[in-house]
């Protein structure tokens, strides 16, 4: 008798977990689809402003790197 009750409880737990996983997978896919369309819309409308958006040449980047490196070395000494 107890084996039947335990097996019924186990089968109910497995059934509910399968139903829960099935629903969450479809929700994840829907959320992923909406987020990709939102990201595309945001990227199209985005206007890049600020110093970080500028294009640098290799020489400019090396110059900035050397300046920041020397500052860090002086701070650590």
C-alpha positions as a Markdown table, in Angstrom:
| # | Residue | x | y | z |
|---|---|---|---|---|
| 1 | Unk | 0.0 | 0.0 | 0.0 |
| 2 | Unk | 2.7 | 2.5 | 0.9 |
| 3 | Unk | 4.6 | 1.6 | -2.2 |
| 4 | Unk | 1.6 | 2.6 | -4.3 |
| 5 | Unk | 1.2 | 5.9 | -2.5 |
| 6 | Unk | 4.9 | 6.7 | -2.8 |
| 7 | Unk | 4.9 | 5.8 | -6.5 |
| 8 | Unk | 1.8 | 8.0 | -7.1 |
| 9 | Unk | 3.4 | 10.9 | -5.3 |
| 10 | Unk | 6.6 | 10.5 | -7.3 |
| 11 | Unk | 4.8 | 10.4 | -10.6 |
| 12 | Unk | 2.8 | 13.5 | -9.7 |
| 13 | Unk | 6.1 | 15.4 | -8.8 |
| 14 | Unk | 7.7 | 14.3 | -12.1 |
| 15 | Unk | 4.6 | 15.3 | -14.1 |
| 16 | Unk | 4.4 | 18.7 | -12.5 |
| 17 | Unk | 8.1 | 19.3 | -13.0 |
| 18 | Unk | 7.8 | 18.4 | -16.7 |
| 19 | Unk | 4.9 | 20.7 | -17.2 |
| 20 | Unk | 6.8 | 23.5 | -15.4 |
| 21 | Unk | 9.9 | 23.0 | -17.5 |
| 22 | Unk | 7.8 | 23.0 | -20.7 |
| 23 | Unk | 6.2 | 26.3 | -19.9 |
| 24 | Unk | 9.4 | 28.0 | -18.8 |
| 25 | Unk | 11.2 | 27.0 | -22.0 |
| 26 | Unk | 8.6 | 28.7 | -24.2 |
| 27 | Unk | 8.7 | 31.8 | -22.0 |
| 28 | Unk | 12.5 | 32.0 | -22.3 |
| 29 | Unk | 12.3 | 31.7 | -26.1 |
| 30 | Unk | 9.6 | 34.5 | -26.3 |
| 31 | Unk | 11.7 | 36.7 | -24.0 |
| 32 | Unk | 14.8 | 36.1 | -26.1 |
| 33 | Unk | 12.9 | 37.0 | -29.3 |
| 34 | Unk | 11.6 | 40.2 | -27.9 |
| 35 | Unk | 15.0 | 41.2 | -26.4 |
| 36 | Unk | 16.7 | 40.8 | -29.8 |
| 37 | Unk | 14.2 | 43.0 | -31.5 |
| 38 | Unk | 14.5 | 45.6 | -28.8 |
| 39 | Unk | 18.3 | 45.6 | -29.1 |
| 40 | Unk | 18.1 | 46.1 | -32.8 |
| 41 | Unk | 15.8 | 49.0 | -32.4 |
| 42 | Unk | 18.0 | 50.5 | -29.7 |
| 43 | Unk | 21.2 | 50.1 | -31.9 |
| 44 | Unk | 19.5 | 51.8 | -34.9 |
| 45 | Unk | 18.4 | 54.8 | -33.0 |
| 46 | Unk | 21.5 | 55.2 | -30.9 |
| 47 | Unk | 23.6 | 58.3 | -31.5 |
| 48 | Unk | 27.1 | 57.8 | -30.3 |
| 49 | Unk | 28.4 | 60.8 | -28.4 |
| 50 | Unk | 31.2 | 61.5 | -26.1 |
| 51 | Unk | 35.0 | 61.0 | -26.1 |
| 52 | Unk | 34.7 | 57.2 | -25.9 |
| 53 | Unk | 32.9 | 57.2 | -29.3 |
| 54 | Unk | 35.7 | 58.8 | -31.2 |
| 55 | Unk | 37.9 | 56.8 | -33.6 |
| 56 | Unk | 41.5 | 56.7 | -32.6 |
| 57 | Unk | 44.6 | 56.0 | -34.6 |
| 58 | Unk | 47.2 | 53.5 | -33.4 |
| 59 | Unk | 49.6 | 56.3 | -32.5 |
| 60 | Unk | 46.9 | 58.0 | -30.4 |
| 61 | Unk | 46.1 | 54.8 | -28.5 |
| 62 | Unk | 49.8 | 54.1 | -27.8 |
| 63 | Unk | 50.3 | 57.7 | -26.6 |
| 64 | Unk | 47.3 | 57.4 | -24.2 |
| 65 | Unk | 48.5 | 54.0 | -23.0 |
| 66 | Unk | 52.0 | 55.3 | -22.2 |
| 67 | Unk | 50.5 | 58.2 | -20.3 |
| 68 | Unk | 48.2 | 56.0 | -18.2 |
| 69 | Unk | 50.9 | 53.5 | -17.6 |
| 70 | Unk | 53.3 | 56.1 | -16.4 |
| 71 | Unk | 50.6 | 57.4 | -14.0 |
| 72 | Unk | 50.0 | 54.0 | -12.6 |
| 73 | Unk | 53.7 | 53.3 | -12.2 |
| 74 | Unk | 54.2 | 56.6 | -10.3 |
| 75 | Unk | 51.2 | 55.9 | -8.1 |
| 76 | Unk | 52.4 | 52.4 | -7.2 |
| 77 | Unk | 55.9 | 53.6 | -6.4 |
